[in-house]
Amino acid sequence: MATLTCQTAGESHGPCGIAVLSGVPAGLELDTDFIDAELRRRQGGYGRGGRMKIETDAVTWLTGVRLGRTMGSPLTLQVPNKDSRLDDLERTPRIHRPRPGHADLAGSIKWLTTDCRDTLERASARETAARTAAGAVARCLLRSFGIEVFGFVRGMLDAVTDVEVDASNVDQLRAMRDASDVYCPDEGVSEEIRSHIRQAKVDKDTVGGLCEVHVFGCPIGLGSCMHFDDKLDARLAGGVMGIQAFKSVEIGLGKDVAFHTGVQVHDAIEYDQSRRDEPCLGFTRPRNHAGGLEGGMTDGMPIVVRGAMKPISTLLQGMPSVNLETKASERSDYERSDVCALPAASVVMENVVGYEVAKAFLEKFGGDTMDEVGANYRSYLAMARSL
């Protein structure tokens, strides 16, 4: 079984973000313009702080690429930091007052120090630049098989869009999302979100919100029901929860399944002969409460994942905390930060979901080259249609 693996590294003031992707088949054409565009979107969005005015993220290939195509060896990519000053202690002072909600306290105790600096550097969301680039590579693979990933901001506080996403309107919604500086494909809700962010800035506070990702074109059967750690829904949940500041993940109807009966929750199965040649093999549903996943496997419907991001932990006003050296009560330290990074988080989530789906795709259809993967994929669909 082919396995796609990814390791990332990066600190807030380190020299670069690094990702090493193993298991990418040879012959995948890398759309560097697309990958760099995803990195730029991750940097953008209303509510960002000064950091994003310093950095201009773009991917550099260090290994595994020749003439714009993967070679089959580990793919190493780098996203350089312009702001690189980890060892400049005057500009990056020791931090003794941990921020509530951040990794500061737990990390300092774990690594037996009263200085939160090392923990906050590694826990920084700056690492997600490398993860976004890695996910965009995975999406290059998915796109070559007609699988598209679309993510956006669903809302925050009382400003939540009720826009419905499906294959027929996803291109229009993508254009509307890209026209919004909060990455929400609903201009009315976008203005409400901007208003909440402006007020949070006035209040020296922060805000989070809700992101949503849809994946179109997946064949039936990605993932597995055989082992708990092979279930695609579990891996998607783990991937999204691994993004800094995310506190919950839902698939399909999500937590609302607890408040409805089985008849109301489960999606009836239908068959449409005219769609037999599609990846769904003709099996359709009148609704998609399952979010495209049943028993840990794709069921032919679009995958739908939502993630809730908490407000950023660094507040300009600070919060009650404790000085780790004196144990006296003091306000938490302030590090340069954003009022809101929800739009950027939606980009990270979009690419994290893409990575997990690509990983499951290669486990099912993997080979050493893209030609082998394509042949395996087409053979599977042919066998499934003959059932």
C-alpha positions in Angstrom: 0.0 0.0 0.0 1.4 3.4 -1.0 1.6 5.8 1.9 1.8 9.6 1.8 3.6 11.1 4.8 4.4 14.7 5.7 6.6 16.3 8.3 6.6 20.0 8.8 8.8 22.4 10.8 8.7 26.1 11.4 8.9 28.8 14.1 7.5 32.3 14.3 11.0 33.9 14.0 12.8 30.9 12.5 14.6 31.0 9.1 11.9 29.1 7.2 9.0 26.6 7.2 10.0 23.2 5.9 7.8 20.3 4.7 9.0 16.9 3.6 6.5 14.8 1.6 7.2 11.2 1.0 5.1 8.9 -1.2 4.3 11.4 -3.9 4.3 9.4 -7.2 6.8 10.3 -9.9 5.5 12.4 -12.8 3.1 14.7 -10.9 3.1 18.1 -12.5 3.4 20.7 -9.7 1.4 23.9 -10.2 3.7 26.3 -8.4 1.6 29.2 -9.3 -1.4 27.5 -7.6 0.7 26.6 -4.5 2.0 30.1 -4.2 -1.5 31.5 -4.5 -2.6 29.3 -1.6 0.3 30.7 0.4 -0.7 34.2 -0.4 -4.3 33.5 0.6 -3.1 32.1 3.9 -1.3 35.4 4.5 -4.3 37.5 3.7 -7.7 38.3 5.2 -9.2 41.1 7.2 -7.9 41.3 10.8 -4.3 40.2 10.2 -1.4 41.8 12.1 2.0 43.2 11.1 3.6 39.9 10.5 1.9 39.4 7.2 3.1 42.8 6.0 6.7 41.5 6.5 6.4 38.1 4.8 5.9 37.3 1.1 5.4 33.5 1.1 6.4 31.5 -1.9 7.5 27.9 -2.1 11.1 26.8 -3.0 11.7 23.2 -4.0 14.8 21.7 -2.4 14.5 18.0 -3.4 12.3 15.7 -5.4 11.5 17.9 -8.3 12.9 18.0 -11.9 11.6 20.2 -14.7 8.4 20.9 -12.7 7.5 17.3 -12.0 8.0 15.0 -9.0 10.7 12.4 -9.3 9.3 9.9 -6.8 11.9 10.7 -4.1 11.0 12.6 -1.0 9.7 16.1 -1.9 11.2 18.8 0.3 9.8 22.3 0.1 10.8 25.5 1.9 8.8 28.6 2.7 11.5 31.2 3.8 10.8 33.7 6.6 12.0 37.3 6.1 11.6 37.9 9.8 14.2 35.5 11.2 15.6 36.5 14.6 15.3 33.6 17.0 18.7 34.1 18.6 18.4 37.9 18.9 17.5 38.0 22.6 17.0 41.7 22.7 14.3 41.5 20.0 12.9 38.2 21.1 13.0 38.5 24.9 12.2 35.7 27.4 8.6 35.3 28.2 7.7 34.5 31.8 3.9 35.3 31.8 2.0 32.6 29.9 -1.0 33.6 27.8 -4.3 31.8 28.7 -5.4 29.7 25.8 -1.9 29.3 24.3 0.6 26.5 24.7 2.8 28.7 26.9 2.2 27.3 30.3 1.8 23.6 29.4 4.9 23.7 27.2 7.1 25.5 29.7 6.2 23.0 32.4 6.7 20.0 30.0 10.2 21.2 29.0 11.1 22.3 32.5 11.7 26.0 31.9 10.2 29.3 33.1 10.8 30.8 29.7 7.8 30.3 27.3 9.8 31.5 24.2 10.7 28.1 22.8 7.2 26.8 23.2 5.4 29.8 21.7 7.8 29.8 18.7 7.1 26.2 17.8 3.4 26.4 18.6 3.1 29.4 16.3 0.7 29.2 13.4 3.6 30.3 11.2 4.2 26.5 10.8 1.0 26.3 8.8 2.7 28.0 5.9 4.6 24.7 5.3 1.5 22.7 5.9 -0.5 24.7 3.4 2.1 24.3 0.8 2.2 20.5 1.4 -1.6 20.3 1.2 -1.5 22.3 -2.1 0.9 19.7 -3.5 -1.6 17.0 -2.5 -4.3 19.0 -4.2 -2.3 19.1 -7.5 -2.5 15.3 -7.4 -6.3 15.3 -6.6 -7.0 17.8 -9.4 -5.3 15.5 -11.9 -8.1 13.0 -11.1 -11.0 15.5 -11.2 -11.2 15.9 -7.4 -11.7 19.5 -6.3 -11.4 21.0 -2.8 -13.3 24.2 -1.8 -13.0 25.9 1.6 -14.4 29.1 3.0 -15.4 31.0 6.1 -19.0 30.1 7.2 -19.1 32.8 9.8 -18.4 34.1 13.4 -20.5 35.1 16.4 -24.0 35.9 15.1 -22.8 36.5 11.5 -23.2 33.1 9.7 -24.0 32.6 6.0 -26.7 30.0 5.0 -25.2 29.6 1.5 -25.6 26.1 0.2 -22.6 24.6 -1.7 -22.9 22.0 -4.4 -21.1 21.0 -7.6 -23.3 23.3 -9.7 -22.4 26.6 -7.9 -18.9 25.9 -6.4 -17.1 27.9 -9.1 -19.4 30.9 -8.6 -18.9 30.6 -4.8 -15.2 30.4 -5.2 -15.2 33.7 -7.1 -17.4 35.3 -4.5 -15.1 34.0 -1.7 -12.0 35.3 -3.5 -13.6 38.7 -3.8 -14.2 38.9 0.0 -11.4 40.0 2.3 -12.8 37.6 5.0 -13.1 34.7 2.5 -16.9 34.4 2.9 -18.9 33.9 -0.3 -21.7 36.1 1.0 -21.1 39.9 0.9 -23.8 40.7 3.5 -22.3 38.3 6.0 -18.8 39.4 5.0 -19.6 43.0 6.1 -21.0 41.7 9.4 -17.8 39.7 10.0 -15.7 42.8 9.2 -17.7 44.8 11.7 -17.1 42.2 14.5 -13.3 42.2 13.7 -13.2 46.1 13.9 -15.0 46.0 17.2 -12.7 43.4 18.6 -9.7 45.6 17.6 -11.3 48.5 19.4 -11.9 46.4 22.5 -8.3 45.0 22.3 -9.9 41.6 22.0 -9.9 38.8 19.4 -12.5 36.7 17.5 -12.6 33.2 15.9 -15.2 31.5 13.8 -16.3 28.7 11.6 -14.6 27.3 8.5 -16.1 24.8 6.1 -14.5 22.6 3.4 -16.2 20.6 0.6 -14.5 18.0 -1.6 -16.1 17.1 -4.9 -15.4 14.1 -7.2 -14.2 11.5 -4.7 -14.9 7.9 -5.7 -16.7 5.5 -3.4 -14.4 3.6 -1.0 -11.6 5.9 0.1 -10.7 5.2 3.7 -11.6 2.0 5.5 -13.9 0.4 8.1 -11.3 -2.3 9.0 -9.2 -0.4 11.5 -10.1 2.7 13.6 -7.0 4.6 12.4 -7.8 4.0 8.8 -11.2 5.7 8.9 -11.1 8.7 6.7 -13.5 10.7 8.9 -11.3 10.1 11.9 -8.2 11.2 10.0 -9.9 14.3 8.7 -11.0 15.2 12.2 -7.4 14.7 13.4 -5.9 16.7 10.6 -8.2 19.7 11.2 -7.8 19.5 15.0 -4.1 19.6 14.4 -4.4 23.2 13.1 -3.5 25.8 15.7 -6.5 27.2 17.6 -9.1 24.7 16.2 -11.3 23.3 19.0 -14.0 21.2 17.2 -14.6 19.4 14.0 -17.9 18.3 12.4 -18.6 16.1 9.4 -21.9 16.5 7.6 -24.7 17.1 10.1 -22.1 17.0 12.9 -23.3 17.4 16.4 -26.9 17.9 15.3 -27.2 14.1 14.7 -27.7 13.9 18.5 -31.0 15.8 18.2 -32.7 13.9 15.4 -34.0 10.3 14.8 -32.5 7.8 12.4 -35.1 8.5 9.8 -34.3 12.2 10.0 -30.5 11.7 9.9 -29.6 8.9 7.4 -29.4 9.6 3.7 -31.5 7.3 1.5 -29.7 5.6 -1.3 -30.9 6.0 -4.9 -29.5 4.9 -8.3 -29.2 7.1 -11.4 -28.2 5.2 -14.5 -27.2 8.4 -16.3 -24.5 9.0 -13.6 -23.0 5.5 -13.9 -19.8 6.8 -15.4 -19.1 9.3 -12.6 -17.0 8.5 -9.6 -20.2 7.9 -7.6 -21.0 5.0 -10.0 -24.6 6.2 -10.2 -25.3 5.9 -6.5 -26.9 9.2 -5.3 -28.6 10.6 -2.2 -31.4 13.2 -1.9 -29.4 14.8 0.9 -25.9 14.6 2.4 -26.2 14.6 6.2 -23.4 12.0 6.4 -21.0 14.6 4.8 -19.9 12.1 2.2 -18.5 9.6 4.7 -20.1 6.4 6.0 -18.3 3.8 8.1 -15.0 5.7 7.7 -15.2 5.6 3.9 -16.3 8.0 1.1 -19.8 7.2 -0.1 -19.8 9.1 -3.4 -21.3 12.3 -2.1 -19.2 15.4 -1.5 -17.2 15.4 1.7 -18.3 18.2 4.0 -16.1 19.2 7.0 -16.5 22.1 9.4 -14.0 23.3 11.9 -14.4 25.9 14.7 -11.5 28.2 15.5 -11.3 29.8 18.9 -10.4 33.5 19.3 -6.6 34.0 19.1 -5.0 33.6 22.5 -2.8 36.8 22.3 -4.9 39.7 23.5 -3.6 43.3 23.3 -5.2 43.9 26.7 -3.7 40.7 28.2 -5.4 38.4 30.6 -4.9 37.4 34.2 -1.8 35.1 34.5 1.1 34.2 36.7 4.8 35.1 36.5 6.5 31.7 36.2 9.6 33.0 38.0 7.9 34.8 40.9 4.5 33.0 41.0 3.0 36.5 41.4 -0.3 37.3 39.6 0.4 39.5 36.5 -1.2 40.2 33.1 -0.1 37.9 30.3 2.7 38.9 27.9 1.8 40.3 24.5 3.4 39.0 21.3 2.8 40.6 17.9 -0.4 39.0 16.8 -3.7 39.2 14.8 -7.1 40.3 15.9 -8.5 37.6 13.7 -6.9 34.9 11.5 -10.1 33.1 10.6 -9.8 33.7 6.8 -6.2 32.4 6.9 -7.3 29.4 9.0 -9.9 28.5 6.3 -7.1 28.3 3.8 -5.0 26.0 6.0 -8.0 23.8 6.7 -8.8 23.6 3.0 -5.3 22.3 2.3 -5.2 20.0 5.3 -8.4 18.3 4.2 -6.9 18.0 0.7 -3.8 16.3 2.1 -5.8 13.7 4.0 -8.0 12.9 1.0 -4.9 12.6 -1.2 -3.3 10.3 1.3 -6.4 8.0 1.3 -6.5 8.2 -2.5 -2.9 7.0 -2.8 -3.5 4.2 -0.3 -6.2 2.9 -2.5 -4.7 3.5 -5.9 -1.0 4.1 -5.2 1.9 3.3 -7.5 5.4 4.6 -8.2 4.3 6.8 -11.0 1.3 8.9 -11.9 0.6 6.6 -14.9 0.4 3.6 -12.5 -1.9 5.5 -10.1 -4.2 6.5 -13.0 -4.3 2.9 -14.3 -5.1 1.6 -10.9 -7.9 4.2 -10.5 -9.5 3.5 -13.9 -9.3 -0.3 -13.3 -11.0 0.0 -9.9 -13.9 2.1 -11.4 -14.3 -0.4 -14.3 -14.5 -3.3 -11.8 -16.9 -1.5 -9.6 -19.2 -0.7 -12.5 -19.3 -4.3 -13.6 -20.7 -5.4 -10.2 
